[in-house]
Amino acid sequence: MRSLTRRTLSAFTFLIAISVVVPATAATRHRPEVALVANPGSNNVSVYTVQTNGSLLQVSGSPFAAGGSPNSVAIVPSGRFAYVADVIPGGVTGFSVAESGVLTPIPGSPFAAPTGTAFVTTDPSGRFLYALNCGADCSGSGAGSIAAYTIDQGTGALTSIAGSPFTAGEWPYSLAVDPTGQFAYVANFGSGDVYSFSIDSQSGVLTQIGVPIAAGSHPISVVVDPWSQFVYAANTGSSNVSAFSINFDGTLSSVAGSPFFAGEFTSGIAASTNGQFVVVSAGPGAFVYSIGATGALSLVAGSPYAAGTGPTGVSVDPTDNIVYVVNGASNNVSAYSFNDSSGKLTPVKGSPFPAGASAASIATAPAPFHQ
């Protein structure tokens, strides 16, 4: 009953606040979009404009230099600013994004973070940024932590939040904020679990809630569905996906039947905008699952869809029309048109598209109207 109450309230609040983010069917692309790929092997970021059919066209000047071994990239919802996690020596590189997609370093960038910074993400409002240090597992030290920042809405500059960095499990590697901005969930690669946090809406401070919940072996990425009902963790060590339901207080409970099989070296995970599917990158390519009423996953017919070599990051574009899979060993990006009714993927003409060395992560967002 508590779970039902939370889902009802979350869905109602979300519809009132930002109903356009979760359409019943795929939205029509009404403004330009950009895609950014972090390339740790070449220390740069590839930037593309997204064409009507989902193909990727590199912008003038791409790739753009980033820090050392950039492993993850995040774009604020408005598209105005982008941030890259630099594993070596650790830190966050920030960029202003032009409507054309061209990147310009933000004054003060790179911003200090703990060593071994492997992942960055923003909250749904674009006011806070969280950077994960996976410690000794990522050329850093110790068990790792979560650095938190406020984002200056005018310049994009980062300011450390009081109390940061925050403690998580061993070697935290991915963080997902629920669409209401109330809770955050962290996949801990080393300790094999997921931590739950509440987010102070004014300060961005993280407070751990409940107890860590066990995932599979080496959870490497995590996502929250658009209705704030479920959390999914991709476990690269056990080649599967752990599923959790979100309780009224933001804590997690395991979904019956979890974990669900995926391919070897399960890596990235993303949810469709309509909340009906999750897409997972693994050995042979993209695995698409439908989400059942309880949060259980069912593999969509035709999965896995072939990608390049060594698929890592995955993204569903904001319109729910295109899925991208980054291929770290073949240094490119596979693009698919996405049927958000059936979950079927169809390769985009010209796919895969070239990226940098050891391409690791991709993010898509609307291009900003102006700076």
C-alpha positions as CSV (number, residue, x, y, z in Angstrom):
1,M,0.0,0.0,0.0
2,R,2.9,2.4,0.8
3,S,4.4,1.6,-2.6
4,L,1.2,2.3,-4.4
5,T,0.8,5.6,-2.5
6,R,4.3,6.7,-3.5
7,R,3.8,5.9,-7.1
8,T,0.5,7.7,-7.2
9,L,1.9,10.8,-5.6
10,S,5.1,10.8,-7.6
11,A,3.2,10.4,-10.9
12,F,0.8,13.2,-10.0
13,T,3.5,15.6,-8.9
14,F,5.6,14.8,-11.9
15,L,2.8,15.4,-14.3
16,I,2.0,18.8,-12.8
17,A,5.6,19.9,-12.7
18,I,7.1,18.7,-16.0
19,S,4.6,16.6,-17.8
20,V,6.4,17.1,-21.2
21,V,9.3,15.1,-20.0
22,V,7.3,11.8,-19.9
23,P,5.0,11.7,-23.0
24,A,2.8,8.8,-23.7
25,T,4.3,8.5,-27.1
26,A,7.6,9.7,-28.6
27,A,7.9,13.5,-28.9
28,T,8.6,15.3,-32.1
29,R,12.0,16.9,-32.3
30,H,11.3,20.6,-32.2
31,R,14.7,22.1,-31.6
32,P,18.3,21.0,-32.3
33,E,20.0,18.4,-30.2
34,V,23.6,17.7,-29.3
35,A,25.4,14.6,-28.3
36,L,28.7,14.4,-26.4
37,V,31.0,11.5,-26.1
38,A,33.8,11.2,-23.5
39,N,37.0,9.6,-24.9
40,P,39.4,8.6,-22.1
41,G,42.0,7.2,-24.6
42,S,42.4,10.4,-26.5
43,N,41.7,12.9,-23.6
44,N,38.9,14.7,-25.4
45,V,35.2,15.0,-26.0
46,S,33.5,14.4,-29.4
47,V,30.6,16.6,-30.0
48,Y,27.8,16.0,-32.6
49,T,24.6,17.6,-33.7
50,V,21.8,15.1,-33.9
51,Q,20.3,14.9,-37.4
52,T,16.6,14.3,-38.0
53,N,17.1,10.6,-38.5
54,G,19.3,10.3,-35.5
55,S,22.6,10.3,-37.3
56,L,25.5,12.1,-35.8
57,L,27.4,15.0,-37.4
58,Q,30.6,16.2,-35.7
59,V,30.6,19.9,-35.0
60,S,33.3,22.3,-36.1
61,G,36.4,21.9,-33.8
62,S,35.4,18.5,-32.5
63,P,36.9,16.7,-30.6
64,F,37.5,19.2,-27.8
65,A,40.3,18.8,-25.3
66,A,39.2,17.7,-21.8
67,G,41.3,16.6,-18.8
68,G,43.1,13.4,-18.2
69,S,41.2,10.2,-19.2
70,P,37.7,11.8,-19.3
71,N,35.4,8.9,-18.5
72,S,31.9,10.4,-18.1
73,V,30.0,13.4,-19.5
74,A,26.8,15.1,-18.3
75,I,24.7,17.9,-19.8
76,V,22.4,20.1,-17.8
77,P,18.7,19.8,-18.9
78,S,18.7,23.2,-20.6
79,G,21.8,22.2,-22.7
80,R,23.8,25.3,-21.7
81,F,26.6,23.5,-19.8
82,A,28.4,20.2,-20.0
83,Y,30.7,18.6,-17.5
84,V,33.3,15.8,-17.8
85,A,34.7,13.6,-15.1
86,D,38.5,13.4,-15.4
87,V,39.9,10.3,-13.9
88,I,43.5,11.4,-13.9
89,P,44.5,13.4,-11.8
90,G,40.8,13.8,-10.8
91,G,38.5,16.8,-11.3
92,V,35.6,18.1,-13.3
93,T,36.1,20.0,-16.6
94,G,33.2,22.3,-17.4
95,F,32.1,23.7,-20.8
96,S,29.6,26.2,-22.1
97,V,27.7,24.7,-25.0
98,A,26.8,26.9,-28.0
99,E,23.7,26.3,-30.0
100,S,26.0,25.0,-32.7
101,G,27.4,22.5,-30.2
102,V,30.8,24.2,-30.0
103,L,32.3,23.9,-26.5
104,T,34.0,26.7,-24.6
105,P,35.8,26.1,-21.2
106,I,33.9,27.6,-18.2
107,P,36.0,30.1,-16.3
108,G,37.6,28.4,-13.3
109,S,37.5,25.0,-15.0
110,P,38.8,22.4,-14.3
111,F,37.1,22.2,-10.8
112,A,38.7,20.3,-8.0
113,A,37.4,16.9,-7.1
114,P,38.8,13.8,-5.3
115,T,41.3,11.8,-7.3
116,G,39.9,9.1,-9.5
117,T,36.8,11.1,-10.7
118,A,35.0,8.6,-12.9
119,F,31.4,9.8,-13.2
120,V,29.3,13.0,-13.3
121,T,25.6,13.7,-13.4
122,T,23.3,16.6,-12.6
123,D,19.9,16.7,-10.8
124,P,16.8,17.3,-12.9
125,S,16.7,21.0,-12.1
126,G,20.3,21.6,-13.3
127,R,21.2,23.3,-10.0
128,F,23.5,20.5,-8.6
129,L,26.2,18.4,-9.9
130,Y,27.5,15.1,-8.4
131,A,31.0,13.7,-9.2
132,L,31.9,10.2,-8.1
133,N,35.4,9.3,-7.0
134,C,35.9,5.6,-7.3
135,G,39.0,5.7,-5.3
136,A,41.8,3.1,-5.6
137,D,39.8,1.4,-8.4
138,C,40.3,4.4,-10.6
139,S,43.9,5.6,-10.0
140,G,42.7,7.4,-6.9
141,S,43.0,6.4,-3.3
142,G,40.8,4.9,-0.6
143,A,37.2,3.6,-0.9
144,G,35.9,6.6,-2.8
145,S,33.3,9.3,-2.2
146,I,30.7,11.7,-3.8
147,A,31.7,15.3,-4.4
148,A,28.7,17.6,-4.7
149,Y,28.5,21.1,-6.2
150,T,26.1,23.9,-6.9
151,I,26.0,25.1,-10.5
152,D,26.1,28.9,-11.2
153,Q,23.1,29.4,-13.5
154,G,24.8,32.3,-15.2
155,T,28.3,31.0,-15.8
156,G,28.2,27.3,-15.1
157,A,30.9,27.5,-12.5
158,L,30.9,24.9,-9.7
159,T,31.0,25.6,-6.0
160,S,31.5,22.8,-3.5
161,I,28.5,22.0,-1.3
162,A,29.0,22.1,2.5
163,G,29.8,18.7,3.8
164,S,31.1,17.4,0.5
165,P,32.5,14.9,-0.3
166,F,29.9,12.4,1.0
167,T,30.5,8.8,1.9
168,A,29.1,5.9,-0.1
169,G,30.1,2.3,-0.4
170,E,33.4,1.0,-1.8
171,W,34.3,2.4,-5.2
172,P,31.1,4.3,-6.1
173,Y,30.9,4.3,-9.9
174,S,27.5,5.7,-10.9
175,L,24.8,7.9,-9.4
176,A,21.2,8.4,-10.6
177,V,18.8,11.1,-9.3
178,D,15.1,10.3,-9.4
179,P,13.1,12.7,-11.7
180,T,11.5,14.4,-8.7
181,G,14.9,15.4,-7.4
182,Q,14.2,14.0,-4.0
183,F,16.5,11.0,-4.0
184,A,19.8,9.7,-5.3
185,Y,21.0,6.2,-5.8
186,V,24.6,5.1,-6.0
187,A,26.0,1.9,-7.5
188,N,29.1,0.8,-5.6
189,F,31.4,-1.2,-7.8
190,G,33.6,-2.5,-5.0
191,S,31.0,-3.4,-2.3
192,G,28.4,-4.7,-4.7
193,D,25.5,-2.7,-3.4
194,V,23.3,0.4,-3.9
195,Y,23.2,3.3,-1.5
196,S,20.1,5.5,-1.1
197,F,20.2,9.2,-0.3
198,S,17.8,12.0,0.2
199,I,18.6,15.3,-1.5
200,D,18.1,18.6,0.3
201,S,16.2,20.7,-2.3
202,Q,17.8,23.9,-1.2
203,S,21.4,23.0,-0.7
204,G,21.9,19.7,-2.6
205,V,23.3,18.0,0.5
206,L,23.1,14.2,0.4
207,T,21.9,12.3,3.5
208,Q,22.0,8.5,3.5
209,I,18.6,6.8,4.1
210,G,18.0,3.2,5.0
211,V,20.7,0.6,4.6
212,P,22.6,-0.4,1.5
213,I,20.9,-3.0,-0.6
214,A,22.8,-5.8,-2.3
215,A,23.1,-5.8,-6.1
216,G,25.0,-8.2,-8.3
217,S,28.8,-8.4,-8.8
218,H,30.5,-5.1,-9.6
219,P,27.4,-2.8,-10.3
220,I,28.8,-0.2,-12.7
221,S,25.8,1.9,-13.7
222,V,22.4,2.8,-12.3
223,V,19.2,4.4,-13.6
224,V,15.8,5.5,-12.2
225,D,12.7,5.1,-14.3
226,P,11.0,8.3,-15.3
227,W,8.1,7.7,-12.9
228,S,10.3,7.3,-9.8
229,Q,9.0,3.7,-9.2
230,F,12.1,1.6,-9.9
231,V,15.9,1.6,-9.8
232,Y,18.0,-0.7,-12.0
233,A,21.7,-1.5,-11.6
234,A,23.8,-3.0,-14.3
235,N,26.2,-5.5,-12.9
236,T,29.3,-6.0,-15.0
237,G,30.8,-8.8,-12.9
238,S,27.7,-11.0,-12.9
239,S,26.4,-10.0,-16.4
240,N,22.9,-9.1,-15.2
241,V,20.6,-6.3,-14.0
242,S,19.3,-5.9,-10.4
243,A,15.9,-4.4,-10.1
244,F,14.5,-2.5,-7.1
245,S,11.2,-0.8,-6.2
246,I,11.3,2.6,-4.6
247,N,9.5,2.8,-1.3
248,F,7.5,5.8,0.0
249,D,10.6,7.0,2.0
250,G,13.0,6.6,-0.9
251,T,14.6,3.4,0.3
252,L,14.7,0.3,-2.0
253,S,13.3,-3.2,-2.0
254,S,14.3,-6.0,-4.4
255,V,11.9,-6.8,-7.2
256,A,10.8,-10.4,-7.4
257,G,12.8,-12.3,-10.0
258,S,15.8,-10.0,-9.8
259,P,18.5,-10.1,-11.1
260,F,17.7,-10.4,-14.8
261,F,20.1,-11.9,-17.3
262,A,22.1,-9.6,-19.6
263,G,25.1,-10.1,-21.8
264,E,28.8,-10.5,-20.8
265,F,30.4,-7.4,-19.4
266,T,27.0,-5.7,-18.7
267,S,27.9,-2.0,-18.7
268,G,25.6,1.0,-19.4
269,I,21.9,1.3,-18.7
270,A,19.3,3.9,-19.7
271,A,15.5,4.2,-19.4
272,S,13.2,5.2,-22.1
273,T,11.5,8.6,-21.6
274,N,8.0,6.9,-21.5
275,G,9.1,4.6,-18.7
276,Q,8.2,1.4,-20.5
277,F,11.7,0.1,-21.3
278,V,15.3,0.0,-20.2
279,V,18.3,-0.4,-22.6
280,V,21.4,-2.1,-21.5
281,S,24.8,-2.3,-23.3
282,A,26.7,-5.6,-23.0
283,G,29.0,-7.9,-25.0
284,P,27.1,-8.3,-28.2
285,G,25.3,-5.0,-28.2
286,A,22.1,-3.5,-26.9
287,F,19.6,-5.5,-24.8
288,V,16.1,-3.9,-24.6
289,Y,13.8,-4.9,-21.7
290,S,10.2,-4.0,-21.1
291,I,9.3,-2.9,-17.6
292,G,6.4,-4.9,-16.0
293,A,4.0,-3.5,-13.4
294,T,6.1,-4.9,-10.6
295,G,9.4,-3.6,-12.1
296,A,10.4,-7.0,-13.5
297,L,12.2,-7.0,-16.8
298,S,11.3,-9.0,-19.9
299,L,13.7,-9.2,-22.8
300,V,12.2,-7.6,-26.0
301,A,12.2,-9.9,-29.0
302,G,15.1,-9.2,-31.3
303,S,17.5,-8.5,-28.4
304,P,20.4,-8.2,-28.3
305,Y,20.8,-5.7,-31.2
306,A,24.3,-5.8,-32.6
307,A,26.6,-2.9,-31.8
308,G,30.4,-2.3,-32.2
309,T,33.2,-3.9,-30.2
310,G,33.2,-3.4,-26.4
311,P,29.9,-1.5,-25.9
312,T,30.0,0.7,-22.8
313,G,27.8,3.8,-22.4
314,V,24.2,4.0,-23.6
315,S,21.7,6.9,-24.0
316,V,18.1,7.4,-25.1
317,D,17.7,10.8,-26.7
318,P,15.2,13.2,-25.1
319,T,12.5,12.6,-27.7
320,D,12.5,8.8,-27.1
321,N,13.2,8.3,-30.8
322,I,16.9,7.3,-30.8
323,V,19.2,5.0,-28.8
324,Y,23.0,5.4,-28.8
325,V,25.5,2.8,-27.7
326,V,29.2,3.8,-27.3
327,N,31.7,1.2,-28.4
328,G,34.9,1.6,-26.5
329,A,37.0,-1.0,-28.4
330,S,35.9,0.1,-31.9
331,N,36.0,3.8,-31.0
332,N,32.6,4.6,-32.4
333,V,28.9,5.1,-31.6
334,S,26.1,2.8,-32.8
335,A,22.8,4.6,-33.4
336,Y,19.3,3.1,-33.6
337,S,15.8,4.4,-34.3
338,F,13.7,3.4,-31.3
339,N,10.1,2.3,-31.4
340,D,8.9,3.3,-27.9
341,S,5.8,1.1,-28.3
342,S,7.5,-2.2,-29.0
343,G,11.0,-1.5,-27.9
344,K,12.4,-2.5,-31.3
345,L,15.7,-1.0,-32.4
346,T,16.6,-0.4,-36.1
347,P,20.1,0.8,-37.1
348,V,20.3,4.3,-38.3
349,K,21.7,4.8,-41.8
350,G,25.5,5.5,-41.6
351,S,25.8,3.9,-38.2
352,P,28.3,3.5,-36.5
353,F,29.7,7.0,-36.2
354,P,33.4,7.7,-35.4
355,A,34.3,8.8,-31.9
356,G,37.6,9.1,-30.0
357,A,39.9,6.5,-28.5
358,S,38.3,4.2,-25.9
359,A,35.0,6.0,-26.1
360,A,33.3,5.5,-22.8
361,S,30.2,7.6,-22.2
362,I,27.5,9.5,-24.1
363,A,25.0,12.2,-23.1
364,T,22.3,13.9,-25.3
365,A,20.4,17.1,-24.7
366,P,18.6,19.9,-26.5
367,A,21.0,22.5,-27.8
368,P,20.6,25.8,-25.9
369,F,18.9,28.6,-27.7
370,H,21.5,31.2,-26.6
371,Q,24.3,31.8,-24.1
